[in-house]
């Protein structure tokens, strides 16, 4: 079987890597495993997960890989997980119905008191039931950035956000 080729590999959370550490995906994965950041095998992309997603996507769909290094600030613990990233244009082209499970916003404007005024990029996490897996995408789209910015600015910082099917928070 020919190996699946990813469009690219993104790493979110590089600031948590030790100074001077390699940015190679296999080196990052090994560092995460060696340092106890991987608690479950489901945190890693496996051959089984790749086989499953290949049923729905082709190389033309620009499937990418994301390596996440995240920090739980409440207990000062780092975690590592890998996730498939599908470009937003692929979701639209395939007319997929998805359920948004969360998002991360990257601010780009602040007021003089350091309050966030706007965002430029959103990482959107979603569940696609056909694949039975949480996937991620990102957008710089003016329309989507405006919608997610409005939601994000209305919410207090540092808590989970949920939106129902009607768009209410």
N, C-alpha and C positions, 0 to 999 in steps of 0.2 A: 504494500500500500504506500502510495506517495505521501510524504509528510505534508501536513497542512501548513501553508505559508500565511503568517500574519502580516497585515499591512504595515504595522509598526508596533512598537512597544512603548508605552508611557509609564513613567514612574511618578506617582504622587506621594509626597512626603519625604523627598530626598533630604530635607533638612535634618531628619532623624538618623541618617547614616553617620557613622564615625567619620571624622575629617580624613580626607585622602582615600576613602574607600572607593573601590571600583564601581562604576555605574553599569557594568555588564549585568543583564538580567539573571544569568545563572549564579553570578557572584552574590547578587543581592538576595536571591532565594536561599543560597547556602548560609549567608550571614543570618538571615531571619530564622532559619531552622536551628542553627548552632546556638543562637541566643534565646531560644524558647519563645519566639514570637508566633510560632505556628503551633496551635493546640489541637487542631482537627485536620484530617487529610482533605476535607472539603474546602479548606482555605487555599488549596493549590489547584492549578489547572492540571487535570489528568488526561490521559489518553481517552478515557471513557467520556469525559466532558467534551473533548474535541470531537470525538466520533458523533456524539449526540448533536452538537451544534452544526456540524457539517450537513446534517439532514435538511437544514433550513437556510443555509448560507453557502455562497460560493466565493472563491477568491475575489471576484468582481465586486462583492459587497463590502470590501475593505474592512474586514474583521480585524480588530487590533486586540492587544493584550494590555491590561493595566496591572501594574504592581503597586499595591497600596501599602504604605507604612503610616499607620495612624496612632495617635496617642489618646488614651483615656485619661484625661487630666484629673479626674476625681481620684484615681488610684495611682497616677503617674506610671502607667503601664503602656508599653508599645505593643501593637499587634500588626500582623502582616497578613494580607490575603491577595489573591490574584483573581481577576475578573475579566470577562470578555467585554470589549468596547465595540459598539456598533455605531457607525456614523448616523446622525439624525436623518440624513437624506435617505439612507437605506430603510429606516423605519417608515418614512413617508412613502417611498417608492413601493415597498412591499405591502403598504396599507395595513400594518400590524396594529392590533388593538393592544395597548399596554396599560399596566397599572403602575403609576409612579409611586415608589416607596420612599423616596427622599431625594434631597439635593444638597449640594454644597455650592456656595456662592463665593466668587472672588471679587471683593470690593475694588472700585477704581476711583471713587470720589469720597472725600471726607470734609466735614465742616471744620471751623477753627477749634472746636472742642473735641475733635477726633471722632465724631459721630458719623457713621456711614451714610452717605447720600445716594450712592448708586453702585451698580455692579456691572461687570463687562463679560463675565464668563460663568456658566453654570455647568456643573457636573450633575447629571440627572441619573438617579438609580431607578430601575423599573423591573417589574416582574413580567415575564413573557411566558404565559402558561403552556404554550406548545412545547417550549424547551424545558420548562419546569426549572428555571434558574433565574436568579437576579442578574441583570446585565446593567451596563452603564453606557451613557452617551454624554456628549457635551454640546453646548451651543453658544454661539456668539450672535445668533439671529436677533435682529432688532425686535421683532415681535415677541419672541419667546423671552428674551432678556427683559423686556419691559414687563411682561406678565410676572415672571419670577421675581423681579426686583420689587414690584408692588407688594407681592406677598411677603417677601423677605423683610422689607422695610417696616411693615405693619406688625411684625412679630418681635417680641423681646429676644435678646441675644441668648445663646447657649441653652436652648431647649429644643426638643424634637418638634417638628412641624408636621401636621397632617392636613391634607386637603381631601374633602369628600368629592363625590362624583359631580356635584353641582358647582365646585370651585370654592365652596365655603371652607374657611379654616377652622 
